[in-house]
Amino acid sequence: MDHICSTLGLSPIYLPLVGPAGSLAFMQLNEFETKEYFSKHPPVYQGGWQNLARASLVWELFIHKYSPIKAVPDITCPIMFVAATEDVLCPVDQVYKAVKLAKRGQLLSRECTHFELYRGKLFEDLVAKQVEFFRQQTGLAAAAAAPGGKAGAQQNNRAAEADAAAAGAEAAQDKSVVQKTAAASGIKAPATMQEQLATVGDLLTAKDQDKL
C-alpha cells in the first residue's frame, strides 16, 4: 500500500520501528530490550525523529528477502563480526555462519543482549577492540610498536633533517674557503665538487713548492 500511495502522490504509510512482540513493529522487543533500546537515545530528539519507519520497508525485508549475509563471501577485506550471545534481533548463530563464510573474518562475542553492547563497560571494551583491529589491519599497530613510536619517528626525521642541513652548511663553508684560497693563489675558482677536489690538490702542490 505504501508503494501505491507514493505512486499516486498520497501521504506515506508508516509502521512502528520498535514495538512489543506480536505487533506490526519492525523490531519486536520484550520489555527489557525496549528499555535498553530507548536508554541510548538522547533526552530530546532532534530533526523530528519518531518511532516510525516507512511501511515499504516490508517489501524490501520480506518480499525481496533482504539478506546481507549473501554478500559476505564476496568481501575480500578483513571483517570483525561482533555478536551478542543473547541477541534476538541478530541471532548469534547467523553471526557464526557469516564468520565461516567470510574469507578473512574474525569474531568478537559477548554475553549480553543486542542493546547492552551500546552502553557502559561493554561498549568501551568493544570500541577498544575495534580500534585495535583497525590498527592491526592497516599497519598502524606495527608503526606504533617501532622504537619511539610515531613520536620517535618524527624526532628521528627532525634529527636527520638537522644533520643534513648542518652538513650542507659545512660543505658550503668549505667550498667558500677553497674558493677564496684559490683566488688568492691565482688559481681558477672551482664550480663543482670535482673541480673543488682538484683545486685543493693544486693548492697543496703550490704550498709544497713554496716550502722548497
C-alpha positions as CSV (number, residue, x, y, z in Angstrom):
1,M,0.0,0.0,0.0
2,D,2.8,2.4,0.8
3,H,4.3,1.9,-2.7
4,I,0.8,2.6,-4.2
5,C,0.5,5.7,-2.1
6,S,3.9,7.0,-3.2
7,T,3.0,6.3,-6.8
8,L,-0.3,8.3,-6.5
9,G,1.3,11.1,-4.6
10,L,-0.5,10.3,-1.4
11,S,0.8,10.5,2.1
12,P,3.1,7.6,3.0
13,I,2.1,4.8,5.4
14,Y,4.2,4.2,8.5
15,L,4.7,1.3,10.9
16,P,6.3,1.3,14.3
17,L,10.0,0.8,14.3
18,V,10.1,-0.7,17.8
19,G,7.2,-2.4,19.5
20,P,6.2,-5.4,21.6
21,A,6.2,-9.0,20.3
22,G,3.2,-9.8,18.1
23,S,2.8,-6.2,16.9
24,L,3.4,-4.8,13.4
25,A,6.7,-3.2,14.5
26,F,9.9,-3.9,12.5
27,M,11.8,-4.6,15.7
28,Q,9.6,-6.6,18.2
29,L,11.3,-6.5,21.6
30,N,10.4,-7.6,25.1
31,E,10.1,-5.0,27.9
32,F,13.8,-5.2,28.9
33,E,15.1,-4.9,25.3
34,T,12.7,-2.0,24.7
35,K,14.1,-0.2,27.8
36,E,17.6,-0.9,26.6
37,Y,16.9,0.4,23.2
38,F,15.5,3.7,24.3
39,S,18.1,4.2,27.0
40,K,20.7,5.0,24.4
41,H,18.5,7.7,22.9
42,P,19.0,11.4,23.7
43,P,16.7,13.1,26.2
44,V,15.4,15.3,23.4
45,Y,15.0,14.1,19.9
46,Q,16.3,16.3,17.0
47,G,15.2,16.5,13.4
48,G,11.6,15.4,14.2
49,W,12.6,11.7,14.9
50,Q,9.7,9.4,15.6
51,N,9.4,5.7,16.4
52,L,8.2,5.1,12.8
53,A,9.5,3.7,9.5
54,R,8.1,3.6,6.0
55,A,5.9,0.5,5.5
56,S,7.5,0.0,2.1
57,L,10.5,-1.5,4.0
58,V,8.4,-4.6,4.4
59,W,8.7,-5.1,0.7
60,E,12.5,-5.0,0.9
61,L,12.8,-7.1,4.0
62,F,10.3,-9.9,3.4
63,I,9.2,-9.8,-0.3
64,H,12.7,-9.3,-1.7
65,K,14.1,-11.2,1.3
66,Y,16.9,-8.7,2.0
67,S,19.8,-10.7,3.5
68,P,23.3,-9.0,4.0
69,I,24.8,-12.4,4.6
70,K,24.6,-13.3,0.9
71,A,27.3,-10.7,0.2
72,V,29.7,-11.9,2.8
73,P,31.6,-14.4,0.6
74,D,32.4,-11.7,-1.9
75,I,34.1,-9.4,0.7
76,T,37.8,-9.5,0.4
77,C,38.9,-7.1,3.2
78,P,39.2,-8.2,6.8
79,I,35.9,-8.2,8.8
80,M,35.4,-8.1,12.5
81,F,32.0,-9.6,13.4
82,V,30.5,-8.6,16.8
83,A,28.0,-11.0,18.3
84,A,25.8,-10.7,21.4
85,T,25.0,-14.2,22.6
86,E,21.5,-13.2,23.8
87,D,20.6,-11.1,20.8
88,V,17.2,-11.7,19.4
89,L,17.4,-9.1,16.6
90,C,20.6,-10.5,15.1
91,P,20.7,-14.1,16.2
92,V,24.2,-15.2,17.2
93,D,24.0,-18.4,15.1
94,Q,23.7,-16.2,12.0
95,V,26.8,-14.3,13.0
96,Y,28.7,-17.6,13.4
97,K,27.5,-18.5,9.9
98,A,28.8,-15.3,8.5
99,V,32.2,-15.7,10.1
100,K,32.5,-19.1,8.4
101,L,31.5,-17.6,5.1
102,A,34.0,-14.7,5.3
103,K,37.4,-15.0,3.6
104,R,39.1,-13.1,6.4
105,G,36.6,-12.9,9.3
106,Q,37.2,-12.6,13.0
107,L,34.7,-13.0,15.8
108,L,34.2,-10.9,18.9
109,S,31.3,-12.2,21.1
110,R,30.0,-11.0,24.4
111,E,27.4,-12.5,26.7
112,C,24.7,-9.8,26.5
113,T,21.7,-8.6,24.6
114,H,21.7,-6.6,21.4
115,F,21.4,-3.2,23.0
116,E,23.6,-3.8,26.1
117,L,26.6,-3.6,23.8
118,Y,25.9,0.1,23.3
119,R,26.4,1.2,26.9
120,G,28.9,1.2,29.8
121,K,31.9,-1.1,30.1
122,L,30.8,-3.4,27.3
123,F,30.7,-0.6,24.9
124,E,34.1,0.8,25.9
125,D,35.6,-2.6,25.6
126,L,34.0,-3.1,22.2
127,V,35.3,0.2,20.9
128,A,38.8,-0.6,22.1
129,K,38.8,-4.0,20.4
130,Q,37.5,-2.4,17.2
131,V,40.2,0.2,17.2
132,E,42.9,-2.4,17.9
133,F,41.5,-4.5,14.9
134,F,41.7,-1.4,12.7
135,R,45.2,-0.6,13.7
136,Q,46.4,-4.1,13.1
137,Q,44.8,-4.4,9.7
138,T,46.1,-1.0,8.5
139,G,49.6,-1.4,9.8
140,L,49.3,1.3,12.4
141,A,50.0,-1.1,15.2
142,A,53.4,-2.0,13.8
143,A,54.3,1.6,13.4
144,A,53.3,2.4,16.9
145,A,55.4,-0.6,18.2
146,A,58.5,0.7,16.5
147,P,61.2,2.2,18.8
148,G,59.8,5.5,19.9
149,G,56.5,5.0,18.0
150,K,55.2,7.9,16.0
151,A,56.8,10.5,18.2
152,G,60.2,8.7,17.9
153,A,59.9,8.6,14.1
154,Q,59.1,12.3,13.9
155,Q,62.0,13.0,16.2
156,N,64.3,10.9,14.1
157,N,63.2,12.7,10.9
158,R,63.8,16.1,12.5
159,A,67.3,14.9,13.6
160,A,68.1,13.7,10.1
161,E,66.9,17.0,8.6
162,A,69.1,18.9,11.1
163,D,72.1,16.7,10.3
164,A,71.6,17.2,6.5
165,A,71.3,21.0,7.0
166,A,74.5,21.1,9.1
167,A,76.4,19.0,6.5
168,G,75.2,21.3,3.8
169,A,76.3,24.4,5.7
170,E,79.7,22.8,6.4
171,A,80.1,21.9,2.8
172,A,79.2,25.4,1.7
173,Q,81.7,26.9,4.1
174,D,84.5,24.5,2.9
175,K,83.7,25.5,-0.7
176,S,83.9,29.2,0.2
177,V,87.3,28.7,1.9
178,V,88.7,26.8,-1.1
179,Q,87.4,29.4,-3.5
180,K,88.9,32.3,-1.5
181,T,92.3,30.5,-1.2
182,A,92.3,29.6,-4.8
183,A,91.6,33.2,-5.8
184,A,94.5,34.4,-3.5
185,S,96.8,31.9,-5.2
186,G,95.8,32.8,-8.7
187,I,94.0,29.5,-9.3
188,K,90.7,29.4,-11.0
189,A,87.8,29.1,-8.5
190,P,86.1,25.7,-8.6
191,A,82.4,25.4,-9.6
192,T,81.8,21.7,-9.0
193,M,82.7,19.2,-6.3
194,Q,85.2,17.5,-8.7
195,E,86.8,20.8,-9.5
196,Q,86.9,21.7,-5.8
197,L,88.9,18.5,-5.1
198,A,91.2,19.2,-8.0
199,T,91.7,22.8,-6.7
200,V,92.6,21.5,-3.2
201,G,95.2,19.3,-4.8
202,D,96.6,22.3,-6.8
203,L,96.8,24.4,-3.6
204,L,98.6,21.6,-1.7
205,T,101.1,21.3,-4.6
206,A,101.7,25.1,-4.6
207,K,102.2,25.1,-0.9
208,D,104.8,22.4,-1.2
209,Q,106.6,24.3,-3.9
210,D,106.7,27.4,-1.7
211,K,108.4,25.3,1.0
212,L,111.0,24.2,-1.5
